[in-house]
Amino acid sequence: MAGPASLILMLVFGTLTLLGIPLALAITAAAIAAVLLVVPFDMALFTSSQKMLASLDSFSLLAVPFFILSGVIMNSGGIAIRLVDFAKLIAGRVPGSLAQTNIAGNMLFGSISGSAIAASTSIGGVMVPMQKREGYEPGFAAAVNIASAPTGMLIPPSTAFIIYSLVAGGASIAALFLAGAVAGGFWGLGMMIVTAIVARRRGWPVADRVGPAEAMRVIGRALPSLMLIVFIIGGIMLGVVTAVEASGIAVIYTLLLAFVIHRTMPISALPKFLMETVLITGTIMLLLAASAALSFAMAFTGIPAAVTSLILAISENPIIVMLIINLVLLFVGCFMDMGPAILIFTPILLPIAQKVGYDPVHFGVIMIFNLAIGTITPPVGTGLFVGAGVARVKVETCIRALGPFYMLLFALLLVVTYFPSLTMSLPRHFGL
């Protein structure tokens, strides 16, 4: 049954996608078509609908719209330049200081906004022109911005981890956040090391030293925004708040930042932010419901078990199995956005990883790391094309300059995969 069901799933999903049918509808139709192999149409429709509705009846899902709303407010709240100035303090005396500032700024802004695209456009829009004026190669300036932007997908709060937690059967969101923070830190630090080596070889300038008075002024301007990270991560780590409660605090705090502390926008802008949040949340929820129907269809027809048997027939060695899974996820990430990829492939690949002894939290970090790399790789990596557009550089030029960063990311992926004690150190320290 798994073979015919897999064929029908791929044919229906592929055909509808090529015809331009919305992804959620294509997934749902493919799921129902597969279930029709086993039960009559009315039963297939009823059962799939029931699974879709039940999947959205989750308290943890409340965190999604709240984190999205806080990110939307942050994206429009005029905090990018404050974080750029603060990033200069962190990385200003390292070789290639402007590029290092770009990396640190993307890590900070990406974690606050929860969006790699927002980080790439907001921070890159400021830093890339500055790098060009200081003599940095345009392709390299674009590559630094592109390669560091996805750190926001790993450093909490991350909507990707919340979605994965729900699909994975309730993996701890707090543990995923902490493990993701470690992996995102490795990513950002790796980018800084590569940039420092390249900058030293090419003789790019180091920023002037900032005096104590100016440093305190910069810290004071950036501190209110940075406190959001402290509240969310610190609160979750100490067990003071859950992820849902942290998301509500994030909304209240960002509203205070935008309308009271920084006063960067009028209160009349709030309806626009709410509407944008509703549209993004609606899309995510519809995809989540569709993925529940797909998961049911695959489980009902035995597809995950068949894929597990197929891969384990090749090898039961965890090293080989995880190498195969990484290759699959890297390939998927090159063609599919992160959200749909998590929804579709988690039910298939997670059981295989668990069979060879991988913790669901650790596997979640591996999956998000893989798919984050996919956002900056051709042929359809959105981060790659957005970053090239921000820098006004041809995509081909960006890809050539991204070579050293790609090699480092693939090496880091292997480290994250095969050394779980590194990424799982924080969750285990806090008993998660």
Phi, psi and omega in degrees: 000326183297322182296304178300321180297317178299317181297315180295317178304311183293319181294312182293313181297313181297317181295312182294323179295317179295330178281357178085015176291138178309143189301317181298319180291323179295319179295315181297314180298319179296320180296314180296320179299321179291319180294332180298342176294338188248321185233163178295167186300313184296322178291320178297317181293316182295313183294317179297318179297319179298317179295322180296315180292318181296328182294335182269355180273069184221127179298325182298334181295341178300333180294332185296303181296327180293314178294324178296315180298317179296323177294319179298317179295317180297321181299330183252009188267007177070028182265351185301314185292328177295319179287328176297314179298319179293321179298328177297324177295323182288315190242009188293336183257008179268145177309134185073047192300323180293318177294321177296322177297320177302315181295310180298320178297318178295321178297316182290310184290322180297320180291325181285316184275336182074017184224125176291322181295318179297319178296316182299319182280318184287307181284314179297325179298333177272314191278322183299313176300323178296319179296319180299317181294332180273005175096005176292145176296132182304320180296319180290320178300318177294319182296319179300315180295315181295314186290332184266343183299321183292354179302331179295342177282341181257321182282127185291158002280133184237117178297328180301320180290326178294316178297315179300318181302318181291318181289328184278004177087032173092027173303140186302120178295321179299315179296320178297319179300313183292316178296322178294325178298321178294312180297319178294325176295318176300316180301308182297317179297320177298319178299320180294321180295313178300315181297319180297319179296313180296316182295320180295319180295326185262359174070032179285148191288158173256142183294155177293150180292139180265134180289162182302319182295316179294321179299317180294323179295317180296316179298318180298322179289325185271337188303317180301321179289320181293334181296337177299318178296319181297316181298316185288303183293314181298317180297319179290316181299320182277355180076015181286322181227156171273175179297322180294315179296321178297323179294322176295318176299320180299320179294311181300317182293317180293327175297317177298318179299310187289320189256343183241307187283301181276330182052049183267356180205155178281157179297338180294346179281347184300316178303324178297317180295319180295319179295318178298320178296318179299317181295315181293316181296318179301319178297314181296316182295321178295321177294321178298316179297317179297322180293330177294319176296320179294317179299318178298315181298317181293317179294321182294326182260000174080022183292311181302319179296322180293319179294320178300313179298321181296312182291318181291340175290332177289313179194145173256005177289121182305325181296314181291316181300313181290331174295318177297315180297318178299318179297320178297313182292322176297319179295315180298317181298335179289340187238345188230142176296160187297313184304302178300324180296318177298314184294322185277318191263344177300312180297338181274314190268331181300315178301326179293315179298320179293326178300327181260017169095017181267136178288141179303325179293313179299318179296325178300319178295318178300315182296312181295323178299313178302309184290331175294321174299321180299333181290345181241018179244148176290162009267346186234021180298112184297322180298324179296312184287323177294315179298321177295321179293319178299319182275350183057048180232146178297146181300321180300321178294319179297318183297318178298316181289337181281352184313305180298326180290320177300314182299318179295319182295321177295322177295317179296324178300318178295321178296313180298323183288314191260357177234072185299335182298336180289304183285333183269003184298312181295310178304318181291325179298324181264013174072028181259000000 
